[in-house]
Amino acid sequence: MKDEIYTPGDIRRTYENVHDLLVTKHIIKTYSTNRRDIRDIALRHLDLSSVRSVLDLGCGYGFFIEKLKGLLDPEALITGIDLVDNYEHAYLDTVSAINYRGSFIRGSVDLARGMASGSYGLVLSSYSLYFFPHIVPQVARLLAPGGIFIAITHSEHSLEEAISFVRGCMSKLRIEVPGQTALCRLFAAFSVENGLELLGPWFGNVERIAYKNSMVFGAEHLEDCIYYLEKKRALIYKEVMDRHPGRIIDIEKCISAKVFDCAKTNGSVAFNKDDGVFICTMEAPAGGRP
Ligand SMILES: C[S@@+](CC[C@H](N)C(=O)[O-])C[C@H]1O[C@@H](n2cnc3c(N)ncnc32)[C@H](O)[C@@H]1O
């Protein structure tokens, strides 16, 4: 797509190592100040017991579906789609661990265009819709009567402190700093703040649930903070990766120094990690839209 923020190559570089995604999920969980699991919040009021077909867009290893155990029709088939082929085994393992039938489609979510209308009782997009917000009309088309679409996403302010470290380092290294970094544009493509506006035209009802959070790394855990930032390098400092590959070591050293300086000044390093859940149905609730 001509206006894509990250290329399939950037996405594969960021996510192709299944182990890295598991470790970064573990880091997020360990250092999050909000101890509630956002997936439980998303699912808490939903009755999915008659759902027989699930489509999981940008599914990864199946982080969201881990929580579907026992909630669907026992005969349900869960289909994940992801650009990263390496997730296939991990995803199918996750599906069998929750005792449902699974299938995995390697490729872009644009393959959804070829799927039959009304064929899914549940469509999921967990931390992925900002990569492909153009697919929303297709999701509405794919939902069966009574079907539900659940999207989990970040705030536009997510990781703003880390992004300011990157901007400060680019300027220090005399690398041109863009008005808005690619990561900011990615978060703005589908966020807690604009999700209602983007989903509203396609669904009869959209509910937003805010999930306030931050990641706080104490002075004794800065290695985990730096590891987290490095694993996301193709997203967080894409501009340097693309245009100044010879400066990657310099930017990483500079970001590490900023992490240590920040902890020295404040006693810890904190990143905004506000997220949100959107629950969408085609049918407006009885009595009209709230
Ligand atoms: C942040 S990960 C989230 C993975 C998983 N849903 C979760 O909650 O852990 C984003 C996923 O979207 C996938 N992705 C991004 N763009 C895609 C596209 N156009 N088609 C299919 N998958 C895509 C990536 O490969 C990655 O696995």
The ligand as an SDF file (V2000), in Angstrom:
LIG
                    3D

 27 29  0  0  0  0  0  0  0  0999 V2000
    2.1140   -6.3430   18.0730 C   0  0  0  0  0  0  0  0  0  0  0  0
    1.9200   -7.8540   17.2290 S   0  0  0  0  0  0  0  0  0  0  0  0
    0.4650   -8.4980   18.0140 C   0  0  0  0  0  0  0  0  0  0  0  0
    0.3570   -9.9870   17.9080 C   0  0  0  0  0  0  0  0  0  0  0  0
   -0.8200  -10.6080   18.6780 C   0  0  0  0  0  0  0  0  0  0  0  0
   -2.1010  -10.2460   18.1160 N   0  0  0  0  0  0  0  0  0  0  0  0
   -0.7440  -10.2250   20.1300 C   0  0  0  0  0  0  0  0  0  0  0  0
   -1.6810   -9.6250   20.6700 O   0  0  0  0  0  0  0  0  0  0  0  0
    0.3050  -10.5360   20.7180 O   0  0  0  0  0  0  0  0  0  0  0  0
    1.3070   -7.3360   15.6480 C   0  0  0  0  0  0  0  0  0  0  0  0
    1.1450   -8.5060   14.6780 C   0  0  0  0  0  0  0  0  0  0  0  0
    0.5030   -8.0570   13.4760 O   0  0  0  0  0  0  0  0  0  0  0  0
    1.1260   -8.7120   12.3810 C   0  0  0  0  0  0  0  0  0  0  0  0
    0.8600   -7.9170   11.1750 N   0  0  0  0  0  0  0  0  0  0  0  0
    1.1950   -6.6250   10.9570 C   0  0  0  0  0  0  0  0  0  0  0  0
    0.7590   -6.2350    9.7400 N   0  0  0  0  0  0  0  0  0  0  0  0
    0.1110   -7.2970    9.1990 C   0  0  0  0  0  0  0  0  0  0  0  0
   -0.5930   -7.5080    7.9760 C   0  0  0  0  0  0  0  0  0  0  0  0
   -0.7250   -6.5310    7.0770 N   0  0  0  0  0  0  0  0  0  0  0  0
   -1.1500   -8.7200    7.7560 N   0  0  0  0  0  0  0  0  0  0  0  0
   -1.0310   -9.7140    8.6780 C   0  0  0  0  0  0  0  0  0  0  0  0
   -0.3740   -9.5810    9.8610 N   0  0  0  0  0  0  0  0  0  0  0  0
    0.1820   -8.3770   10.1200 C   0  0  0  0  0  0  0  0  0  0  0  0
    2.5930   -8.7710   12.7860 C   0  0  0  0  0  0  0  0  0  0  0  0
    3.3080   -9.7280   12.0500 O   0  0  0  0  0  0  0  0  0  0  0  0
    2.4780   -9.1040   14.2700 C   0  0  0  0  0  0  0  0  0  0  0  0
    2.4540  -10.4970   14.4960 O   0  0  0  0  0  0  0  0  0  0  0  0
  1  2  1  0
  2  3  1  0
  2 10  1  0
  3  4  1  0
  4  5  1  0
  5  6  1  0
  5  7  1  0
  7  8  2  0
  7  9  1  0
 10 11  1  0
 11 12  1  0
 11 26  1  0
 12 13  1  0
 13 14  1  0
 13 24  1  0
 14 15  1  0
 14 23  1  0
 15 16  2  0
 16 17  1  0
 17 18  1  0
 17 23  2  0
 18 19  1  0
 18 20  2  0
 20 21  1  0
 21 22  2  0
 22 23  1  0
 24 25  1  0
 24 26  1  0
 26 27  1  0
M  CHG  2   2   1   9  -1
M  END
$$$$
